Amino acid sequence: MNNSVRFVKNRKIFVNDDILKYTMNDIESESNQLIERSELEEKMYQTIELLPPKCKEVFKLNKFEGLKYSQIAENLNLSVKTVEAHITKAFKFLHENFTT
């Protein structure tokens, strides 16, 4: 009986060590992913800052402030088509200039 209890106790410690090892690996992996994401976000913000001024303003109002094209057009005294053109230009620029 003592051998059985000892085996179970030893097995429990082994399992707990495995759980700890996997938990630590998960934490390390998540930490690395957060760092990578943070670096990518920083690169994206730097690339956005390279946009022409009006294009950058329109893009930020839409993507960061959540304004609709019509709201941006009204606020900046532009046509909706011009706002659409700025957004299209911004996406094209970001696609061409954002390197991971």
C-alpha positions in Angstrom: 0.0 0.0 0.0 2.8 2.5 0.8 4.3 1.9 -2.6 1.0 2.7 -4.3 0.7 6.0 -2.3 4.3 6.9 -3.0 3.8 6.2 -6.7 0.7 8.5 -6.8 2.5 11.2 -4.9 5.5 11.0 -7.1 3.3 11.0 -10.2 1.4 14.1 -8.9 4.7 15.9 -8.5 5.7 14.9 -12.0 2.4 16.1 -13.5 2.7 19.4 -11.6 6.2 19.9 -12.9 5.0 19.3 -16.4 2.1 21.7 -15.9 4.5 24.3 -14.5 6.9 23.8 -17.5 4.1 24.1 -20.0 2.7 27.1 -18.2 6.1 28.8 -18.2 6.4 28.1 -21.9 3.0 29.5 -22.6 3.9 32.7 -20.6 7.1 33.1 -22.5 5.4 32.5 -25.8 2.7 35.0 -25.0 5.3 37.5 -23.9 7.2 37.1 -27.2 4.0 37.5 -29.1 3.2 40.7 -27.3 6.6 42.1 -28.0 6.3 41.2 -31.7 2.9 42.8 -31.8 4.1 45.9 -30.1 7.0 46.2 -32.6 4.7 45.7 -35.5 2.3 48.3 -34.2 5.2 50.8 -33.8 6.3 50.2 -37.4 2.7 50.7 -38.6 2.4 54.0 -36.7 5.8 55.1 -38.1 4.6 54.3 -41.6 1.3 56.1 -41.1 3.3 59.2 -40.1 5.0 59.2 -43.5 1.6 59.7 -45.3 1.0 63.1 -46.9 -0.6 65.4 -44.3 -4.2 65.5 -45.6 -4.2 61.8 -46.4 -2.8 61.1 -42.9 -5.5 63.2 -41.3 -8.3 61.6 -43.2 -6.9 58.1 -42.5 -6.5 58.7 -38.7 -10.0 60.2 -38.5 -11.5 57.1 -40.1 -9.4 54.4 -38.5 -8.5 55.8 -35.1 -11.5 58.1 -34.4 -14.1 55.9 -36.2 -15.6 58.6 -38.2 -17.5 57.7 -41.4 -16.5 59.1 -44.7 -19.4 61.5 -44.8 -18.5 62.8 -41.3 -14.9 63.3 -42.4 -16.0 65.0 -45.6 -18.2 67.4 -43.6 -15.6 68.2 -40.9 -12.8 68.9 -43.4 -15.0 70.5 -46.1 -14.2 67.7 -48.6 -16.3 65.6 -50.9 -16.9 62.0 -49.9 -15.2 61.0 -53.1 -12.1 62.9 -52.0 -12.2 61.1 -48.6 -12.5 57.8 -50.4 -9.5 58.7 -52.5 -7.4 59.6 -49.5 -8.3 56.3 -47.7 -7.4 54.3 -50.9 -4.1 56.2 -51.3 -3.3 55.6 -47.6 -3.9 51.8 -47.9 -1.9 51.6 -51.1 1.0 53.6 -49.4 0.9 51.4 -46.3 0.8 48.2 -48.3 3.8 49.4 -50.3 5.8 50.8 -47.4 5.0 48.7 -44.4 7.7 46.0 -44.0 7.5 43.4 -41.3 
